[in-house]
Amino acid sequence: AAGTVVLRGGRLHLEDWRGSVAGRPLQLEGSVPLLPPIASFLGLGESEALDLRIEVPSGPLTPLLVWLPFFPSGRSWLSFVPEAGAYGHLQLHVTGDFDNPVINGEAAIEKARISLPQPWGDLEDIQAQVLFEGHRLKLEKVNANALGGRLYAHGEITWQGTQKPQVRGAITGDLRPRVSGIDAEGTVNLQVEGPVDDPNVTGRLVLRKGTLDMASFQTVGTKSQPVADLRLDVDVQVNQLRVRVGSFLDVPVKGQLRATGRVSDPELSGQLTADRGRINYLGTNFVLEEAVAEFVPSRGVFPRISLWGTTWIGSTTVALQLSGVLPHLGARLTSQPPLPQQEILALLEWPGQLARINSGDIDLMELLQQGITMGLVGGVEDAVRESLGLDDFRLEPDLSQKRIRLSVGKALLPRIYLTYEQSLFSEPQGELTLEYDLENGWRLSAGVRNDGELRLGVKTRIRF
């Protein structure tokens, strides 16, 4: 350290004092009072007013965080950024007294990082202009890389004496998380307000499109802890989210949700719906006709599910209805033409029926059809749908008719859906259809066949 330090009138006067704090170079100018016991011992009058100018040149700012616990409410600030790195410069003018300092000045954050719990990665390349205005810290032009996108923020932190500092700000931007179980794109518009260590988050999250693998996401979620257990009151708009539950369910959903509670224990309310997708039950793929997931706060994040799907085996159409609160779902099977439950199960549980082929109780072609649907088609469908960016791609074999039915679909607008269906390996008869969703499950459709025939119609779903 170098500079001039003079004791005068119960105060230490520093003139061009240069040294280091926590390994960082520091320049001080001004005066600070002696602690009252020391001033009394020396027979000097007490003077509590601070008047100190502090300058830290460009470089790492992280080491200075070790001093936060010594300032009023500093522990709250430190708990908010448990693992952080920062680079920039700092200029401050501190007045007032030790118990209630008044800070003016500025800090330029040129490059900073805050660690998030795994697997969310880090807030990286943080840039910000920070203004100190007495008992207020203003955050201007804040931006950072996070979850595959760029976030922008502004706001302020205020404090008074030993009271908890308060935060108020706004966060906007695009997110493209690519972590285990989640691959999505969306936008955020959030407001943060309240104590720094316990703020309330409100606003809106729009999920444009993405994929959620529930098995992978739940496994990851049990291993991570949030940076802060924030209070939530956020609206979530889901435009298109493909939800997968192992090999059991693959369905694109949409709807509106509201997230409340805490980050560590969120509560959801609202509804997600779907009118296409695939369910695998007892080794057989069902085409999803309708699905509803209803969320209420008392059940946390577990919805009440109602699913309805159909499949066809030879000349028999089988309908599956699943209902209940996840993960406890009850199943009901019906068919057209009507069959007893045991006969429907016999159609679906094809591996257990191999011994019945010789007795003639089951047709070999029907058995092979079920095996192809279960083992081969599902993987092919997923690969083609993802590579071409389609919302729907289905191959439905019917060996008894020596054909496979191809169905391709793509959502053009929220209520407009384009489909193409054609039979393969038989006399081709394809049809391109444009559908418009009405209320209560009704649809207007306009289609054209390969031979040029035009078709207009109205569609609805009838359960059996």
C-alpha positions, 0 to 999 in steps of 0.5 A: 500500500502507498499514500498518505494517512493523517489522523485529524479531528477524530478522523482518518484522512486518506490522500491518494491511498493505493493498495489492494483488497481481496487481491484487487487493486484499490484507490481510496480518497477521503476520510472515515471516522474512528470507531467510537471506543477508539476515539474515546480512548484517544480523547477525541470527539466522535465523528460518524460521517463517512466521506470516502471515494473508492475506485477499482480499475478494470479487472475481476470484481468477484473477490470484492464479494467477500466484503458483502457480509460486513455491509447492512443486509449484505448476507442477503445479497451474497445468498442471491449469487452463491457462485458468480464471476464478474469483470469490470470497473467500479467507482463509488462515493460513500457517505452517511454512517457505518450503519446506514451508508449512502452510496453513489457512483457507478459500476460497469460489468463487462463480462460476468457469470452466475451459475445455475443449478444443473442441468440449466447451465449458467447465466453467461456473458452478462453485461450491465451498467450499474448506478448507485444512487444513495440507497438505490442501486439501478440496473441498466442495460442488463443482458446475458446469455441463458438457456440457449437465448438472450435475456434483457433486464432492467430494475433497481435494488433499494435498501435502508439501514439493516432492513432487507434490500428490495428488488424491482425489475423486468426480464424479457427475451428469447429462450431455447433450452436444450437440456436433458428432457427439454428441447424448446423455443419460447419468450419470457416477459417477467416482473420481479418484485420483493425482498432480494432473497425472496422475490415474487415473479409475475408475468408471462411465458410463451412456449412456441414449440418444443419437446418434453420427455417426462422421464428424462426431465423428472430424473434431472429435476430431482437432482437440482436445487433452485438458486432461489426459491422464488414465489411464482405467479406466471401465465404460461401459454403453450402453442405447441409442445410434444410431450413424450412419456417413455414408449407410452405416450407421444402427443402434441399439446396446447393450452393455457396454464398458470404457475403459482407456489414456489420454484421448489414446489410449483402449483399449476392450474389450467388445461392442456389439450390435444387432438392427435398423437399416439398411445402405446397400450399393451404393445399396440399403438393407438391413434390419439383422437382427444386428450385433456389434462386438467391442472388444479393447484391442490394437485401440484403439477399432476393433472387429471388426464382423459385420453381417447384413442383408436386402432384397427385390427383387421375389420375391428376398430378398438377404442381406448379410454384412459382417465385418472390423476397421474400417475394412476390411470384407469383403462377402458376398452370398447370396439366396433363391432362390439366385443367383450373385454376378453376378446378385445384384450386377446386382440391386443395381447398378441405375444400371448396368443402364439399358441392359439394359431394352430387351433385356428382361434386367431388369424396369422395375418392379424397377429403379424399386423399387431407385431409390426405396429408394435415393434417397427412402425413406432421408430420409423414414424418418430425418425421421419416426423422429426427429420421433416418437421411434421406434426404427425406421421403415421404408418398403419399396416393392415396385412389382411388387406395387404396394405399400409395406410400413410397419414401425414399432418402439419399445423399451418395455423392454430386452427388450420391443419393440413393432412395427406392420406394414402394407401401404400402397396395397393391401388393408390388412392391419396387425399389432401385435406385442409381442416379448420377447427370449430368449437366443441370438436367439430371441423370443416374439411375440404379435400382433393383426391389423386383423381381430382375429385373434390370433397367438402364435409363436416367432421366430428368425433363419436365415441363408442 
